[in-house]
């Protein structure tokens, strides 16, 4: 069993700190420690390390974050009308 699992990912324009390394992040991955159940908010660099994601998969993850953010922004603007 892997030590961590990816739960969610999103972009936060305000940003926050990675709970693994402490650096500021905007592209956020929420992962779960499979042993303790603890949830962590980490950046894309740390998610690579913790989940063993290769560079190609990380670029795809970042692309999906951008697509999701654009769709969410469009949906929010549509609801505001």
C-alpha positions, -999 to 999 in steps of 0.1 A, spaced: 0 0 0 12 35 -8 19 58 20 -2 87 6 -33 91 -17 -43 121 -37 -77 133 -26 -82 167 -44 -64 194 -63 -71 230 -70 -56 265 -75 -59 291 -48 -50 326 -60 -45 337 -24 -22 308 -17 -11 291 15 18 272 29 28 236 20 23 214 51 52 193 40 80 218 33 65 252 44 69 269 10 42 292 -4 19 274 -29 -10 283 -52 -14 249 -70 -26 228 -42 -29 191 -38 -48 175 -9 -34 142 1 -42 116 28 -17 97 49 -29 61 44 -15 50 78 -29 78 100 -58 92 79 -43 127 83 -50 151 54 -22 174 42 -22 204 18 9 203 -3 23 219 -34 29 201 -67 67 196 -60 60 179 -27 31 158 -42 57 145 -67 80 134 -38 53 120 -16 33 102 -42 61 92 -65 46 111 -94 69 115 -124 74 148 -142 50 140 -170 22 131 -146 29 163 -126 26 185 -157 -7 168 -165 -19 174 -129 -10 211 -132 -28 213 -166 -59 198 -150 -57 223 -121 -57 252 -146 -86 237 -166 -106 231 -135 -99 267 -123 -110 282 -156 -142 261 -156 -150 271 -120 -144 307 -127 -167 306 -158 -194 288 -138 -191 313 -109 -194 343 -133 -225 327 -150 -242 322 -116 -235 358 -106 -257 371 -135 
